């Protein structure tokens, strides 16, 4: 019995000291989402995953349409839909899918660098994020120029 009270007293002292330390550091014990400020790397990682899911979904749709095109009746319906859509809709779809693919590729290369142990300091992480957005913006301008011409 004495051991229980002793460990309870130690735990109570430890909790008291922990609260005191966090009060000195001005940090909460368990941060809430309103306190949390997201880092640029976490946002890029979330968007990388979303882009991957969307690309897989689009790949499945493409493969299903390719499989369905082997049937002659459905092939004519798909071709009618394709040729009846306006050019700006096709360009918009092509533009968005290409941007998703480029973002996923560039950010995937950043993740591979991290897995290999490169660019792990804070400055290099932020610089690689800025470079990846700059590359995506350059590709975006080149792609937009190609679509317009």
N, C-alpha and C positions, 0 to 999 in steps of 0.2 A: 504494500500500500504506500509505503513511504516513497518508493521510486516513482510512482505515478504523480504524486504531488510535486516531487522534485522536477520531473520532466515538464509538468504543466507550468511550474514557476519559471523554468528556463525558457520555455516557449513564449510565455508572456513577456519576459524580459527581452527576448529576441524580437518579438513583434513591436515592442515599445521602441527599441533601438532602431529597427527598420523604419518605423514611422518617423522617428526623429531625423534619420539620415535623409529620407525622401523629402521631409519638410525643409531641411537645410538646402538640399539640391533643387527645391521647388519643382519636384516631379510628382505626379500622382502615382499611386500604387498600381492601378490598372487603368491605362489611358482609354478614354472613350473616343468614339469616332469623331466627335466634334473637336476634340483636342488634337487628333492625329493630323499631321500635314503629310501629304503623299509626296514621295520623291519622284523625280522624272523617270527613273529607271523602272519603278513599279508600274507607272502609267504605261510606259512603252511595253513592258512585259504583258500587261493585261490586253493591250491592243494587238500585240503580236499573237496572242492566243485567239482573240476574236477573229482576226484576219485569217488564221489557220482554219478555224471552224467554218467560216464563210467560204473559203476556197475549197474545202472538202465538200461542202454542200453543193457548190457550183460544179465541181468535178463529177459528182454523182448525177446531177441533172444532165450534164453533157453526155456522160456514158449511157444513161437511160435513153436519151434522144438518139444517140448513135445506134443503140441496139434496136430501137423502134424504127429507125429508118430502113431497116432491112425489109420491113413489110411495105409493099407497094402502095397500099391505100393510105397508110399513115404518112408515108414519105411525101405524097402530094400535098397533104394538109400542112405538114411542117414547112414545106417549101413555099406554100401560099402565105403562111404566116410570116416567114422570113422575108419574102419579096414584097409583102404589103406593108411592112413596118417602115416608118420613115428613117431616113439616113441619120438624123440627129439622135434618134433613140438607139440605133446600133452603135453609133460613136460614143454615146454616153455609157452604154453597157461596157463596151470595149475599154474605154478610158478608166472607169471605176475598177473593173477587174484587173487591169494592168497595174493600176496604182496599188491595189491590195496585194498583188503578187510581188511588186517591187518592195513595198514596205515590209512584207513578211520575209523576203529574201535579205534585205539589208539588216533588219533587226535580228534575223537568224544568224547572220555572220557575226554580229556583236555578241550574241549568246555563245557561239562557238569559241570566240576569243576568250570569253570569261571562263568557259569550261576548260580551256587549255592553260588558263592562269595568266593571261595577258590583260592589260588595261584594268587592273583591279583597284587602283588608287582613285580617290574621289575626283580629282581633277581630270584624270584620263576617262573616267566614266562619263562625266559631264561633257567633256570634249567629244567623245565618241557619239554621244546622243545628239549633240549639235551638228556633227559631221553627217550623221545618218539623215537628219531632217534636211540638211542642206543638199545632200545627194538626192533625196526624194523630191525636193523642190526643183532641182535642175532637171531631173527626169520628167517631172510634171510639166515644166515649161517646154521641153523638147517634144513630149508627147502631144501637148496641146497645139504646138506649132505644126506638127505633122498632121493632126486631125483637121486643123483649119485649112491647110494647103491641100 
